[in-house]
């Protein structure tokens, strides 16, 4: 990411707003027709029996799909949002048993939509994303000194956590948001701030948006 931003004329300050903790939850016994995941974090510490490994995966986002492939799974479906993935599966695949590798904090989109369509979901919460207590002093100093001009936000939850850490200074920043949901969080937390939304919810569209907006070279992006 830092290299991509540098190519656009920005200096990146990496400041994760959420910290990932693996739960160590075991994979249940049984045979599954599909493995679901909405985040690459779902495969952290992944270990599975051959019966699970042979099931295809359905993922939200290309990064999640890449993590699934790295875990040894064949990816059958990829969609940019959970709603779109559910619609795709309902339209194109016969209902069966699905293993859903999920975070503890999540929207119940897949379980609600797929469960209503006849799928049997076994949910295993493999990770927990918790807000970080603070950012490193270098990030804080850059924010206080006005050396950061824009923020990239990827999810409603991480946007909320980041804005809480930024505080009153959020209003002077430009906020580049992956989706309308993320943008709504920014509008609520930083009224009057410059808020821009990617044309579709993926990182490539977010970077294209950043690149299309005129800004002076040397801006710092957190």
N, CA and C atoms as a LAMMPS dump frame, in Angstrom:
ITEM: TIMESTEP
0
ITEM: NUMBER OF ATOMS
666
ITEM: BOX BOUNDS ff ff ff
-5.0000000000000000e+02 5.0000000000000000e+02
-5.0000000000000000e+02 5.0000000000000000e+02
-5.0000000000000000e+02 5.0000000000000000e+02
ITEM: ATOMS id mol type element x y z
1 1 1 N 0.819 -1.201 0
2 1 2 C 0 0 0
3 1 3 C 0.862 1.264 0
4 2 1 N 1.908 1.273 0.829
5 2 2 C 2.777 2.453 0.891
6 2 3 C 3.386 2.75 -0.48
7 3 1 N 3.771 1.703 -1.222
8 3 2 C 4.353 1.897 -2.542
9 3 3 C 3.325 2.438 -3.53
10 4 1 N 2.085 1.928 -3.433
11 4 2 C 1.031 2.413 -4.323
12 4 3 C 0.752 3.892 -4.074
13 5 1 N 0.716 4.265 -2.815
14 5 2 C 0.469 5.664 -2.472
15 5 3 C 1.632 6.557 -2.904
16 6 1 N 2.855 6.052 -2.771
17 6 2 C 4.025 6.819 -3.191
18 6 3 C 3.981 7.089 -4.695
19 7 1 N 3.49 6.107 -5.462
20 7 2 C 3.386 6.277 -6.908
21 7 3 C 2.379 7.369 -7.275
22 8 1 N 1.429 7.62 -6.366
23 8 2 C 0.444 8.676 -6.587
24 8 3 C 0.906 10.027 -6.046
25 9 1 N 2.125 10.045 -5.486
26 9 2 C 2.67 11.29 -4.976
27 9 3 C 2.405 11.542 -3.515
28 10 1 N 2.056 10.49 -2.778
29 10 2 C 1.749 10.633 -1.361
30 10 3 C 2.766 9.861 -0.511
31 11 1 N 2.951 10.33 0.684
32 11 2 C 3.742 9.586 1.673
33 11 3 C 2.77 8.938 2.638
34 12 1 N 2.861 7.637 2.787
35 12 2 C 1.904 6.904 3.623
36 12 3 C 2.376 6.809 5.064
37 13 1 N 1.456 7.039 5.968
38 13 2 C 1.668 6.792 7.392
39 13 3 C 0.694 5.678 7.765
40 14 1 N 1.203 4.486 8.032
41 14 2 C 0.361 3.329 8.295
42 14 3 C -0.076 3.335 9.754
43 15 1 N -1.395 3.346 9.974
44 15 2 C -1.917 3.441 11.342
45 15 3 C -3.176 2.59 11.47
46 16 1 N -3.034 1.279 11.669
47 16 2 C -4.225 0.426 11.838
48 16 3 C -5.059 0.879 13.036
49 17 1 N -6.364 0.935 12.84
50 17 2 C -7.266 1.346 13.922
51 17 3 C -7.796 0.157 14.704
52 18 1 N -7.676 -1.042 14.131
53 18 2 C -8.131 -2.256 14.797
54 18 3 C -6.973 -3.236 14.933
55 19 1 N -6.971 -3.977 16.002
56 19 2 C -5.966 -5.001 16.24
57 19 3 C -6.644 -6.366 16.164
58 20 1 N -6.032 -7.29 15.437
59 20 2 C -6.63 -8.602 15.207
60 20 3 C -6.104 -9.61 16.22
61 21 1 N -7.024 -10.327 16.833
62 21 2 C -6.685 -11.403 17.758
63 21 3 C -7.316 -12.692 17.238
64 22 1 N -6.517 -13.745 17.133
65 22 2 C -7.041 -15.042 16.719
66 22 3 C -7.674 -15.738 17.917
67 23 1 N -8.823 -16.353 17.692
68 23 2 C -9.543 -16.99 18.795
69 23 3 C -9.075 -18.416 19.064
70 24 1 N -8.474 -19.054 18.049
71 24 2 C -8.083 -20.45 18.219
72 24 3 C -9.258 -21.407 18.184
73 25 1 N -10.408 -20.944 17.725
74 25 2 C -11.592 -21.803 17.667
75 25 3 C -11.355 -22.972 16.721
76 26 1 N -11.691 -24.188 17.12
77 26 2 C -11.445 -25.356 16.266
78 26 3 C -12.459 -25.461 15.134
79 27 1 N -12.025 -26.057 14.033
80 27 2 C -12.934 -26.339 12.925
81 27 3 C -13.785 -27.546 13.31
82 28 1 N -15.093 -27.465 13.166
83 28 2 C -15.95 -28.575 13.589
84 28 3 C -15.826 -29.787 12.683
85 29 1 N -16.228 -30.907 13.207
86 29 2 C -16.294 -32.117 12.391
87 29 3 C -17.451 -31.995 11.406
88 30 1 N -17.365 -32.785 10.362
89 30 2 C -18.433 -32.769 9.372
90 30 3 C -17.919 -32.443 7.984
91 31 1 N -18.793 -32.587 7.022
92 31 2 C -18.476 -32.302 5.628
93 31 3 C -19.251 -31.067 5.188
94 32 1 N -18.561 -30.192 4.477
95 32 2 C -19.181 -28.943 4.041
96 32 3 C -19.098 -28.81 2.531
97 33 1 N -20.11 -28.141 1.988
98 33 2 C -20.157 -27.901 0.546
99 33 3 C -19.475 -26.601 0.16
100 34 1 N -19.245 -25.729 1.152
101 34 2 C -18.711 -24.406 0.859
102 34 3 C -18.085 -23.827 2.118
103 35 1 N -17.033 -23.025 1.926
104 35 2 C -16.438 -22.272 3.03
105 35 3 C -16.626 -20.79 2.742
106 36 1 N -17.206 -20.07 3.695
107 36 2 C -17.483 -18.649 3.539
108 36 3 C -16.498 -17.824 4.356
109 37 1 N -16.086 -16.676 3.818
110 37 2 C -15.239 -15.745 4.567
111 37 3 C -15.454 -14.346 4.013
112 38 1 N -15.506 -13.371 4.912
113 38 2 C -15.662 -11.98 4.496
114 38 3 C -14.4 -11.156 4.737
115 39 1 N -13.386 -11.752 5.346
116 39 2 C -12.145 -11.038 5.637
117 39 3 C -10.971 -11.994 5.521
118 40 1 N -9.848 -11.469 5.059
119 40 2 C -8.628 -12.275 4.998
120 40 3 C -8.202 -12.733 6.389
121 41 1 N -8.594 -11.979 7.417
122 41 2 C -8.232 -12.336 8.785
123 41 3 C -8.844 -13.665 9.204
124 42 1 N -9.894 -14.095 8.534
125 42 2 C -10.572 -15.339 8.892
126 42 3 C -9.654 -16.545 8.781
127 43 1 N -8.612 -16.44 7.945
128 43 2 C -7.729 -17.576 7.721
129 43 3 C -6.451 -17.522 8.559
130 44 1 N -6.37 -16.581 9.496
131 44 2 C -5.211 -16.52 10.377
132 44 3 C -5.12 -17.778 11.223
133 45 1 N -3.962 -18.42 11.207
134 45 2 C -3.795 -19.645 11.974
135 45 3 C -4.614 -20.804 11.434
136 46 1 N -4.985 -20.748 10.157
137 46 2 C -5.854 -21.773 9.557
138 46 3 C -5.191 -23.138 9.546
139 47 1 N -5.899 -24.098 10.093
140 47 2 C -5.541 -25.511 9.96
141 47 3 C -6.833 -26.258 9.711
142 48 1 N -6.824 -27.212 8.8
143 48 2 C -8.063 -27.912 8.481
144 48 3 C -7.782 -29.326 8.003
145 49 1 N -8.741 -30.167 8.212
146 49 2 C -8.656 -31.539 7.714
147 49 3 C -8.836 -31.53 6.199
148 50 1 N -8.478 -32.631 5.572
149 50 2 C -8.566 -32.719 4.117
150 50 3 C -10.002 -32.531 3.636
151 51 1 N -10.995 -33.031 4.417
152 51 2 C -12.397 -32.904 4.014
153 51 3 C -12.806 -31.448 3.91
154 52 1 N -12.276 -30.615 4.808
155 52 2 C -12.581 -29.186 4.747
156 52 3 C -11.797 -28.535 3.625
157 53 1 N -10.541 -28.926 3.495
158 53 2 C -9.661 -28.325 2.491
159 53 3 C -10.193 -28.537 1.075
160 54 1 N -10.953 -29.601 0.873
161 54 2 C -11.446 -29.899 -0.472
162 54 3 C -12.7 -29.113 -0.825
163 55 1 N -13.314 -28.431 0.136
164 55 2 C -14.509 -27.632 -0.152
165 55 3 C -14.104 -26.319 -0.803
166 56 1 N -14.854 -25.834 -1.792
167 56 2 C -14.541 -24.544 -2.408
168 56 3 C -14.89 -23.393 -1.467
169 57 1 N -14.312 -22.234 -1.746
170 57 2 C -14.536 -21.063 -0.907
171 57 3 C -15.334 -20.001 -1.658
172 58 1 N -16.108 -19.245 -0.901
173 58 2 C -16.812 -18.073 -1.413
174 58 3 C -16.418 -16.898 -0.534
175 59 1 N -15.902 -15.843 -1.138
176 59 2 C -15.246 -14.776 -0.373
177 59 3 C -15.783 -13.392 -0.719
178 60 1 N -15.733 -12.522 0.268
179 60 2 C -16.013 -11.108 0.05
180 60 3 C -14.675 -10.393 -0.146
181 61 1 N -14.436 -9.893 -1.348
182 61 2 C -13.219 -9.149 -1.637
183 61 3 C -12.075 -10.02 -2.127
184 62 1 N -11.252 -9.436 -3
185 62 2 C -10.141 -10.175 -3.584
186 62 3 C -9.064 -10.489 -2.56
187 63 1 N -8.865 -9.618 -1.558
188 63 2 C -7.867 -9.923 -0.533
189 63 3 C -8.249 -11.163 0.252
190 64 1 N -9.536 -11.309 0.55
191 64 2 C -10.011 -12.505 1.234
192 64 3 C -9.804 -13.728 0.357
193 65 1 N -10.086 -13.581 -0.924
194 65 2 C -9.888 -14.688 -1.862
195 65 3 C -8.418 -15.102 -1.928
196 66 1 N -7.512 -14.121 -1.928
197 66 2 C -6.087 -14.436 -1.943
198 66 3 C -5.683 -15.202 -0.688
199 67 1 N -6.232 -14.806 0.468
200 67 2 C -5.923 -15.505 1.718
201 67 3 C -6.466 -16.926 1.69
202 68 1 N -7.636 -17.105 1.089
203 68 2 C -8.21 -18.438 0.973
204 68 3 C -7.335 -19.328 0.093
205 69 1 N -6.859 -18.774 -1.011
206 69 2 C -5.983 -19.554 -1.893
207 69 3 C -4.672 -19.895 -1.189
208 70 1 N -4.142 -18.944 -0.434
209 70 2 C -2.91 -19.199 0.315
210 70 3 C -3.105 -20.295 1.36
211 71 1 N -4.347 -20.435 1.838
212 71 2 C -4.664 -21.478 2.813
213 71 3 C -4.925 -22.821 2.152
214 72 1 N -4.826 -22.862 0.828
215 72 2 C -4.98 -24.117 0.111
216 72 3 C -6.374 -24.39 -0.404
217 73 1 N -7.237 -23.381 -0.405
218 73 2 C -8.612 -23.567 -0.857
219 73 3 C -8.776 -23.116 -2.305
220 74 1 N -9.689 -23.767 -3.002
221 74 2 C -10.071 -23.336 -4.346
222 74 3 C -11.218 -22.339 -4.199
223 75 1 N -11.042 -21.14 -4.731
224 75 2 C -12.051 -20.093 -4.602
225 75 3 C -13.019 -20.184 -5.778
226 76 1 N -14.283 -20.356 -5.457
227 76 2 C -15.304 -20.512 -6.495
228 76 3 C -16.069 -19.216 -6.764
229 77 1 N -16.286 -18.416 -5.717
230 77 2 C -17.049 -17.183 -5.874
231 77 3 C -16.348 -16.04 -5.131
232 78 1 N -16.324 -14.861 -5.754
233 78 2 C -15.813 -13.653 -5.117
234 78 3 C -16.781 -12.519 -5.433
235 79 1 N -17.154 -11.758 -4.415
236 79 2 C -18.035 -10.612 -4.604
237 79 3 C -17.526 -9.459 -3.751
238 80 1 N -17.822 -8.217 -4.13
239 80 2 C -17.276 -7.071 -3.394
240 80 3 C -17.929 -6.827 -2.042
241 81 1 N -19.159 -7.334 -1.839
242 81 2 C -19.883 -7.121 -0.583
243 81 3 C -20.58 -8.404 -0.166
244 82 1 N -20.91 -8.511 1.115
245 82 2 C -21.594 -9.705 1.616
246 82 3 C -22.954 -9.873 0.946
247 83 1 N -23.674 -8.76 0.742
248 83 2 C -24.987 -8.844 0.097
249 83 3 C -24.864 -9.425 -1.308
250 84 1 N -23.858 -8.951 -2.048
251 84 2 C -23.663 -9.426 -3.417
252 84 3 C -23.245 -10.895 -3.434
253 85 1 N -22.441 -11.307 -2.468
254 85 2 C -22.032 -12.713 -2.402
255 85 3 C -23.24 -13.597 -2.118
256 86 1 N -24.094 -13.179 -1.19
257 86 2 C -25.293 -13.959 -0.879
258 86 3 C -26.186 -14.087 -2.109
259 87 1 N -26.387 -12.991 -2.832
260 87 2 C -27.219 -13.027 -4.029
261 87 3 C -26.639 -13.972 -5.077
262 88 1 N -25.326 -13.936 -5.236
263 88 2 C -24.654 -14.805 -6.205
264 88 3 C -24.849 -16.276 -5.852
265 89 1 N -24.66 -16.6 -4.582
266 89 2 C -24.786 -17.99 -4.151
267 89 3 C -26.225 -18.481 -4.277
268 90 1 N -27.171 -17.64 -3.904
269 90 2 C -28.578 -18.028 -3.994
270 90 3 C -28.969 -18.286 -5.453
271 91 1 N -28.42 -17.477 -6.367
272 91 2 C -28.773 -17.602 -7.783
273 91 3 C -28.055 -18.747 -8.474
274 92 1 N -26.844 -19.076 -8.023
275 92 2 C -26.002 -19.97 -8.822
276 92 3 C -25.633 -21.287 -8.154
277 93 1 N -25.968 -21.481 -6.885
278 93 2 C -25.53 -22.702 -6.218
279 93 3 C -26.671 -23.304 -5.403
280 94 1 N -26.788 -24.597 -5.476
281 94 2 C -27.809 -25.306 -4.715
282 94 3 C -27.496 -25.21 -3.227
283 95 1 N -28.489 -24.947 -2.37
284 95 2 C -28.235 -24.839 -0.938
285 95 3 C -27.615 -26.113 -0.369
286 96 1 N -26.729 -25.934 0.581
287 96 2 C -26.058 -27.062 1.214
288 96 3 C -25.545 -26.635 2.579
289 97 1 N -24.478 -27.282 3.015
290 97 2 C -23.864 -26.974 4.305
291 97 3 C -22.648 -26.084 4.083
292 98 1 N -22.575 -24.969 4.797
293 98 2 C -21.47 -24.029 4.637
294 98 3 C -20.783 -23.791 5.971
295 99 1 N -19.461 -23.765 5.945
296 99 2 C -18.66 -23.389 7.1
297 99 3 C -18.309 -21.918 6.95
298 100 1 N -18.758 -21.098 7.886
299 100 2 C -18.548 -19.65 7.817
300 100 3 C -17.475 -19.269 8.826
301 101 1 N -16.301 -18.885 8.325
302 101 2 C -15.196 -18.418 9.161
303 101 3 C -15.388 -16.92 9.353
304 102 1 N -15.746 -16.52 10.568
305 102 2 C -16.232 -15.158 10.78
306 102 3 C -15.504 -14.458 11.913
307 103 1 N -15.68 -13.15 11.963
308 103 2 C -15.21 -12.363 13.09
309 103 3 C -16.284 -12.284 14.162
310 104 1 N -15.891 -12.009 15.369
311 104 2 C -16.87 -11.92 16.456
312 104 3 C -17.804 -10.738 16.269
313 105 1 N -17.27 -9.644 15.736
314 105 2 C -18.089 -8.472 15.434
315 105 3 C -18.366 -8.478 13.937
316 106 1 N -19.644 -8.644 13.574
317 106 2 C -19.974 -8.721 12.143
318 106 3 C -21.452 -8.394 11.958
319 107 1 N -21.796 -8.069 10.721
320 107 2 C -23.196 -7.926 10.35
321 107 3 C -23.716 -9.3 9.925
322 108 1 N -24.926 -9.669 10.327
323 108 2 C -25.43 -11.018 10.053
324 108 3 C -26.009 -11.184 8.65
325 109 1 N -25.351 -10.585 7.658
326 109 2 C -25.898 -10.595 6.301
327 109 3 C -25.92 -12.006 5.724
328 110 1 N -24.79 -12.704 5.782
329 110 2 C -24.723 -14.028 5.168
330 110 3 C -25.615 -15.028 5.886
331 111 1 N -25.574 -15.039 7.219
332 111 2 C -26.412 -15.998 7.923
333 111 3 C -27.897 -15.731 7.698
334 112 1 N -28.286 -14.455 7.602
335 112 2 C -29.692 -14.136 7.388
336 112 3 C -30.137 -14.488 5.969
337 113 1 N -29.359 -14.049 4.978
338 113 2 C -29.766 -14.273 3.58
339 113 3 C -29.652 -15.734 3.188
340 114 1 N -28.526 -16.36 3.509
341 114 2 C -28.339 -17.745 3.092
342 114 3 C -29.203 -18.691 3.92
343 115 1 N -29.334 -18.412 5.213
344 115 2 C -30.209 -19.242 6.043
345 115 3 C -31.639 -19.202 5.553
346 116 1 N -32.086 -18.019 5.119
347 116 2 C -33.427 -17.891 4.586
348 116 3 C -33.615 -18.602 3.263
349 117 1 N -32.495 -18.869 2.565
350 117 2 C -32.564 -19.54 1.265
351 117 3 C -32.33 -21.051 1.38
352 118 1 N -32.228 -21.549 2.617
353 118 2 C -32.1 -22.991 2.798
354 118 3 C -30.711 -23.511 3.094
355 119 1 N -29.72 -22.618 3.179
356 119 2 C -28.368 -23.044 3.526
357 119 3 C -28.286 -23.36 5.019
358 120 1 N -27.449 -24.332 5.358
359 120 2 C -27.16 -24.668 6.753
360 120 3 C -25.757 -24.141 7.072
361 121 1 N -25.68 -23.134 7.922
362 121 2 C -24.396 -22.489 8.218
363 121 3 C -23.857 -22.925 9.569
364 122 1 N -22.612 -23.337 9.576
365 122 2 C -21.868 -23.591 10.804
366 122 3 C -20.899 -22.42 10.959
367 123 1 N -21.106 -21.599 11.981
368 123 2 C -20.303 -20.389 12.153
369 123 3 C -19.181 -20.637 13.155
370 124 1 N -17.957 -20.366 12.73
371 124 2 C -16.787 -20.463 13.604
372 124 3 C -16.138 -19.084 13.652
373 125 1 N -16.104 -18.482 14.812
374 125 2 C -15.508 -17.153 14.974
375 125 3 C -14 -17.315 15.159
376 126 1 N -13.269 -17.119 14.078
377 126 2 C -11.833 -17.395 14.086
378 126 3 C -10.986 -16.199 14.517
379 127 1 N -11.574 -15.001 14.512
380 127 2 C -10.777 -13.823 14.886
381 127 3 C -11.665 -12.772 15.539
382 128 1 N -11.015 -11.864 16.239
383 128 2 C -11.695 -10.751 16.891
384 128 3 C -10.914 -9.482 16.573
385 129 1 N -11.592 -8.457 16.09
386 129 2 C -10.953 -7.178 15.77
387 129 3 C -11.318 -6.17 16.85
388 130 1 N -10.311 -5.67 17.563
389 130 2 C -10.559 -4.746 18.665
390 130 3 C -9.878 -3.405 18.377
391 131 1 N -10.528 -2.301 18.743
392 131 2 C -9.907 -0.988 18.525
393 131 3 C -8.594 -0.868 19.283
394 132 1 N -7.593 -0.276 18.648
395 132 2 C -6.319 -0.052 19.33
396 132 3 C -6.499 1.065 20.35
397 133 1 N -5.753 0.993 21.438
398 133 2 C -5.872 2.001 22.498
399 133 3 C -5.27 3.339 22.079
400 134 1 N -4.222 3.28 21.263
401 134 2 C -3.555 4.519 20.829
402 134 3 C -2.709 4.21 19.611
403 135 1 N -2.257 5.269 18.934
404 135 2 C -1.349 5.141 17.809
405 135 3 C 0.08 5.464 18.258
406 136 1 N 1.078 4.996 17.515
407 136 2 C 2.466 5.345 17.845
408 136 3 C 2.667 6.852 17.84
409 137 1 N 3.64 7.305 18.586
410 137 2 C 3.871 8.735 18.743
411 137 3 C 4.131 9.423 17.41
412 138 1 N 4.78 8.712 16.47
413 138 2 C 5.041 9.317 15.174
414 138 3 C 3.765 9.668 14.426
415 139 1 N 2.751 8.803 14.52
416 139 2 C 1.464 9.074 13.877
417 139 3 C 0.778 10.246 14.57
418 140 1 N 0.776 10.223 15.896
419 140 2 C 0.137 11.299 16.663
420 140 3 C 0.799 12.64 16.36
421 141 1 N 2.13 12.656 16.295
422 141 2 C 2.853 13.899 16.02
423 141 3 C 2.54 14.42 14.625
424 142 1 N 2.424 13.505 13.643
425 142 2 C 2.105 13.928 12.277
426 142 3 C 0.71 14.532 12.199
427 143 1 N -0.226 13.971 12.94
428 143 2 C -1.576 14.517 12.96
429 143 3 C -1.604 15.883 13.638
430 144 1 N -0.965 15.979 14.773
431 144 2 C -0.958 17.234 15.51
432 144 3 C -0.228 18.336 14.76
433 145 1 N 0.806 17.947 14.018
434 145 2 C 1.595 18.93 13.288
435 145 3 C 1.014 19.311 11.947
436 146 1 N -0.127 18.74 11.592
437 146 2 C -0.761 19.081 10.318
438 146 3 C -0.073 18.48 9.122
439 147 1 N 0.74 17.437 9.332
440 147 2 C 1.482 16.826 8.23
441 147 3 C 0.715 15.695 7.558
442 148 1 N -0.467 15.378 8.064
443 148 2 C -1.342 14.397 7.425
444 148 3 C -2.547 15.141 6.876
445 149 1 N -2.852 14.9 5.609
446 149 2 C -3.911 15.627 4.925
447 149 3 C -5.129 14.776 4.6
448 150 1 N -4.945 13.462 4.506
449 150 2 C -6.043 12.603 4.078
450 150 3 C -5.971 11.27 4.816
451 151 1 N -7.143 10.645 4.942
452 151 2 C -7.241 9.348 5.61
453 151 3 C -7.994 8.385 4.699
454 152 1 N -7.495 7.16 4.566
455 152 2 C -8.196 6.11 3.83
456 152 3 C -8.937 5.239 4.842
457 153 1 N -10.245 5.097 4.645
458 153 2 C -11.077 4.302 5.553
459 153 3 C -11.629 3.081 4.803
460 154 1 N -11.491 1.902 5.422
461 154 2 C -11.874 0.668 4.735
462 154 3 C -13.163 0.039 5.256
463 155 1 N -13.537 0.269 6.488
464 155 2 C -14.749 -0.337 7.034
465 155 3 C -15.402 0.627 8.009
466 156 1 N -16.712 0.487 8.233
467 156 2 C -17.374 1.368 9.204
468 156 3 C -16.749 1.27 10.591
469 157 1 N -16.411 0.063 11.006
470 157 2 C -15.886 -0.097 12.358
471 157 3 C -14.498 0.511 12.496
472 158 1 N -13.622 0.268 11.526
473 158 2 C -12.283 0.848 11.623
474 158 3 C -12.327 2.363 11.448
475 159 1 N -13.273 2.855 10.639
476 159 2 C -13.421 4.304 10.484
477 159 3 C -13.828 4.938 11.807
478 160 1 N -14.776 4.322 12.499
479 160 2 C -15.194 4.845 13.79
480 160 3 C -14.069 4.861 14.797
481 161 1 N -13.271 3.784 14.809
482 161 2 C -12.146 3.706 15.745
483 161 3 C -11.088 4.752 15.407
484 162 1 N -10.803 4.926 14.104
485 162 2 C -9.798 5.908 13.686
486 162 3 C -10.237 7.322 14.021
487 163 1 N -11.49 7.629 13.767
488 163 2 C -11.988 8.98 14.025
489 163 3 C -11.993 9.296 15.52
490 164 1 N -12.241 8.279 16.332
491 164 2 C -12.176 8.49 17.783
492 164 3 C -10.758 8.84 18.213
493 165 1 N -9.76 8.217 17.568
494 165 2 C -8.368 8.514 17.891
495 165 3 C -7.942 9.882 17.349
496 166 1 N -8.446 10.252 16.19
497 166 2 C -8.079 11.542 15.594
498 166 3 C -8.692 12.692 16.382
499 167 1 N -9.931 12.523 16.802
500 167 2 C -10.585 13.558 17.602
501 167 3 C -10.989 14.777 16.787
502 168 1 N -10.858 15.954 17.39
503 168 2 C -11.336 17.187 16.766
504 168 3 C -10.646 17.502 15.446
505 169 1 N -9.447 17.003 15.242
506 169 2 C -8.714 17.293 14.019
507 169 3 C -9.277 16.622 12.784
508 170 1 N -10.264 15.728 12.951
509 170 2 C -10.815 14.991 11.807
510 170 3 C -11.483 15.905 10.798
511 171 1 N -12.024 17.033 11.258
512 171 2 C -12.775 17.92 10.363
513 171 3 C -11.893 18.573 9.31
514 172 1 N -10.608 18.731 9.561
515 172 2 C -9.737 19.411 8.59
516 172 3 C -9.178 18.444 7.548
517 173 1 N -9.39 17.148 7.743
518 173 2 C -8.821 16.135 6.859
519 173 3 C -9.778 15.759 5.74
520 174 1 N -9.219 15.247 4.655
521 174 2 C -10.027 14.619 3.61
522 174 3 C -10.142 13.136 3.927
523 175 1 N -11.365 12.607 3.832
524 175 2 C -11.613 11.209 4.184
525 175 3 C -12.048 10.452 2.934
526 176 1 N -11.228 9.493 2.51
527 176 2 C -11.512 8.681 1.337
528 176 3 C -12.079 7.346 1.823
529 177 1 N -13.328 7.072 1.437
530 177 2 C -14.082 5.97 2.036
531 177 3 C -14.348 4.86 1.024
532 178 1 N -14.237 3.617 1.486
533 178 2 C -14.417 2.467 0.607
534 178 3 C -15.866 2.284 0.183
535 179 1 N -16.816 2.722 1.007
536 179 2 C -18.229 2.512 0.707
537 179 3 C -19.062 3.636 1.302
538 180 1 N -20.347 3.652 0.929
539 180 2 C -21.251 4.666 1.466
540 180 3 C -21.459 4.481 2.959
541 181 1 N -21.422 3.241 3.437
542 181 2 C -21.553 2.994 4.875
543 181 3 C -20.395 3.632 5.642
544 182 1 N -19.205 3.479 5.098
545 182 2 C -18.032 4.09 5.721
546 182 3 C -18.168 5.606 5.703
547 183 1 N -18.609 6.145 4.564
548 183 2 C -18.771 7.595 4.436
549 183 3 C -19.776 8.136 5.446
550 184 1 N -20.839 7.393 5.707
551 184 2 C -21.837 7.835 6.678
552 184 3 C -21.245 7.947 8.077
553 185 1 N -20.383 6.998 8.439
554 185 2 C -19.707 7.066 9.737
555 185 3 C -18.858 8.327 9.822
556 186 1 N -18.159 8.636 8.739
557 186 2 C -17.303 9.832 8.718
558 186 3 C -18.129 11.11 8.819
559 187 1 N -19.26 11.158 8.139
560 187 2 C -20.11 12.356 8.2
561 187 3 C -20.633 12.581 9.615
562 188 1 N -20.979 11.509 10.29
563 188 2 C -21.491 11.636 11.651
564 188 3 C -20.403 12.089 12.624
565 189 1 N -19.193 11.537 12.444
566 189 2 C -18.111 11.817 13.39
567 189 3 C -17.359 13.102 13.066
568 190 1 N -17.36 13.504 11.792
569 190 2 C -16.593 14.694 11.39
570 190 3 C -17.423 15.568 10.477
571 191 1 N -18.494 16.185 11.003
572 191 2 C -19.331 17.052 10.161
573 191 3 C -18.524 18.209 9.586
574 192 1 N -18.745 18.448 8.319
575 192 2 C -18.03 19.526 7.65
576 192 3 C -16.735 19.092 6.999
577 193 1 N -16.287 17.856 7.278
578 193 2 C -15.047 17.365 6.666
579 193 3 C -15.282 17.017 5.198
580 194 1 N -14.226 17.006 4.431
581 194 2 C -14.299 16.599 3.029
582 194 3 C -14.335 15.074 2.979
583 195 1 N -15.427 14.515 2.465
584 195 2 C -15.624 13.067 2.462
585 195 3 C -15.903 12.618 1.037
586 196 1 N -15.125 11.65 0.563
587 196 2 C -15.266 11.135 -0.798
588 196 3 C -15.437 9.62 -0.733
589 197 1 N -16.238 9.076 -1.637
590 197 2 C -16.575 7.656 -1.613
591 197 3 C -16.154 6.982 -2.914
592 198 1 N -15.534 5.815 -2.806
593 198 2 C -15.11 5.054 -3.983
594 198 3 C -16.317 4.615 -4.803
595 199 1 N -16.111 4.473 -6.102
596 199 2 C -17.201 4.101 -7.005
597 199 3 C -17.701 2.689 -6.749
598 200 1 N -16.842 1.827 -6.229
599 200 2 C -17.233 0.492 -5.813
600 200 3 C -16.36 0.08 -4.626
601 201 1 N -16.846 -0.841 -3.8
602 201 2 C -16.149 -1.124 -2.541
603 201 3 C -14.946 -2.056 -2.677
604 202 1 N -13.91 -1.573 -3.352
605 202 2 C -12.661 -2.331 -3.38
606 202 3 C -11.484 -1.363 -3.359
607 203 1 N -10.336 -1.89 -2.988
608 203 2 C -9.166 -1.039 -2.787
609 203 3 C -8.731 -0.338 -4.061
610 204 1 N -8.865 -1.011 -5.193
611 204 2 C -8.452 -0.403 -6.452
612 204 3 C -9.279 0.851 -6.743
613 205 1 N -10.579 0.759 -6.511
614 205 2 C -11.44 1.919 -6.731
615 205 3 C -11.109 3.039 -5.751
616 206 1 N -10.758 2.677 -4.53
617 206 2 C -10.402 3.689 -3.536
618 206 3 C -9.131 4.425 -3.948
619 207 1 N -8.142 3.681 -4.428
620 207 2 C -6.898 4.309 -4.866
621 207 3 C -7.107 5.132 -6.138
622 208 1 N -7.978 4.657 -7.019
623 208 2 C -8.303 5.442 -8.217
624 208 3 C -8.941 6.77 -7.838
625 209 1 N -9.803 6.727 -6.822
626 209 2 C -10.429 7.955 -6.337
627 209 3 C -9.38 8.908 -5.792
628 210 1 N -8.477 8.385 -4.998
629 210 2 C -7.415 9.219 -4.437
630 210 3 C -6.57 9.827 -5.543
631 211 1 N -6.25 9.011 -6.546
632 211 2 C -5.413 9.496 -7.636
633 211 3 C -6.106 10.518 -8.508
634 212 1 N -7.446 10.458 -8.573
635 212 2 C -8.185 11.379 -9.439
636 212 3 C -8.417 12.741 -8.804
637 213 1 N -8.227 12.82 -7.495
638 213 2 C -8.452 14.077 -6.788
639 213 3 C -7.166 14.889 -6.789
640 214 1 N -7.249 16.104 -7.224
641 214 2 C -6.073 16.958 -7.277
642 214 3 C -5.59 17.266 -5.865
643 215 1 N -4.313 17.013 -5.638
644 215 2 C -3.703 17.352 -4.349
645 215 3 C -2.226 17.591 -4.594
646 216 1 N -1.613 18.356 -3.728
647 216 2 C -0.205 18.683 -3.934
648 216 3 C 0.656 17.449 -3.656
649 217 1 N 1.728 17.302 -4.374
650 217 2 C 2.641 16.188 -4.167
651 217 3 C 3.271 16.322 -2.779
652 218 1 N 3.484 15.185 -2.156
653 218 2 C 4.07 15.193 -0.827
654 218 3 C 3.035 15.145 0.269
655 219 1 N 1.731 15.145 -0.068
656 219 2 C 0.71 14.974 0.963
657 219 3 C 0.946 13.651 1.692
658 220 1 N 0.58 13.635 2.944
659 220 2 C 0.701 12.403 3.709
660 220 3 C -0.677 11.809 3.921
661 221 1 N -0.753 10.529 3.748
662 221 2 C -2.015 9.814 3.885
663 221 3 C -1.865 8.778 4.98
664 222 1 N -2.817 8.738 5.904
665 222 2 C -2.774 7.768 6.991
666 222 3 C -3.815 6.686 6.728
